[in-house]
Amino acid sequence: MTMRMNPVRRFAVIAGLMMCVAVASSPDGMAQRTKATDDQTQPASVAPRDVRSRNFLLHTDLNDNDAQDLLERLETMLRLISTYWGQPNRKTIECYVVKDLKNWSPNAFEPVGLASLQNKVGVTRTNVRVLGNQFDANSIVYAYANRGTPQHEAVHAYCGQTFGRTGPLWYSEGMAEMGNYWKEGDASVNCSKGVVRYIHSSSPKTLNAIVNSDEVTGDSWQNYAWRWALCHLLANNPNYRQRFRPLGLAMLTGQRASFNGTYGSMAEEISFEYLFFLEHFDIGYRADLVFWDWKTKSSEPRSSRKITCSIQSKAGWQASRCRVKAGTKYEYSAAGKWQVDESAELVDADGAEDGNGRLLGAIFDRGEYKLGEPFELGAYGTFTAESDGDLVLRCRDDWHRINDGNAGKMSVQIKLEGSGDPLPDPRDNVRG
Ligand SMILES: [Zn+2]
């Protein structure tokens, strides 16, 4: 005899509906066009029929070109996410993808699907039956044919059918957005411009508000943007990424796991890097290259002792190993050449005429997790510290253009001003 458990009680997380408005409502969700939609030889929509690919069954009124284009994008995305989670897709993912509701009989959809299509958003319904410690899950996607919505919903359907769960809201929606934006072998930010504009014009939502809130799914595309940003950071930043995939898998497979359990001891570090990401990210930003060095220790230069470090142009703020004191004057000398994009000339730490390539400094208060205003350094000179803290250094470049051919490094020396021999001016060698 088999027991059929009430799926709402047993699997409350996923037996509910996953309403999704993220991409459909974002300001430029409609503006991105595919090759296929630019083809004027086909009508935008046709009579609904079934089209299939290896893993997907679409009931859709998209024209043949658009339907094929969508299937290819869905298959690519599914390959990427199933590789990431290490579980092949088990069964066909069934999707209603609607271009124009006028092409359809209202009876074609169950009420919840119709309601979300009328709002031009998407919803995924997953039913789970439990048999002993086995489960059988079936998902159906209803997605308005905005670019991004079918992909987002298909991530929920894959998780629902594969794991019987989609995880807590912040993870479920953040990862569905990531799946939607995922490009193979490319860790750069690839969200819509509307998401960038929205986040940059908003006061940031705290980590706690995202992870520990009672928010409900389908709340707003704005909330989806914050969840995506957090998932993107945790999945890519080398300080956190090793723990992120196991945490996600544990939450998807019903083990006892939570954000607080995994990252609780690093909450302040994550919060700092999250706010930093929100402030500086844009399309092309590399969270795997721009990350904070929490490990390198700093010390104060004493008497004539120099502190040395190596600073790369292809990175964000880096540890100088030097702790500075407010009001104290220091000498520095930066030897080497670097460039800030593929075609840029090699320059010294004074940088190019446009200011890029110049060595910059800032003072980080480790106790308060506060980064001071950046100030200009260069190849050679002195500076007076405005506050106590760890000196961090970087090569000036746009934060989202650190991967466009940046190369080279500086060997930097720092010491107290006026004690011992002066540091060498590295430009003397060059100028001869
Ligand atoms: Zn969703």
Boltz pocket constraint, residues with backbone or C-beta under 6 A from the ligand:
constraints:
  - pocket:
      binder: B
      contacts: [[A, 18], [A, 19], [A, 20], [A, 21], [A, 152], [A, 153], [A, 156], [A, 172], [A, 173], [A, 176]]
      max_distance: 6.0
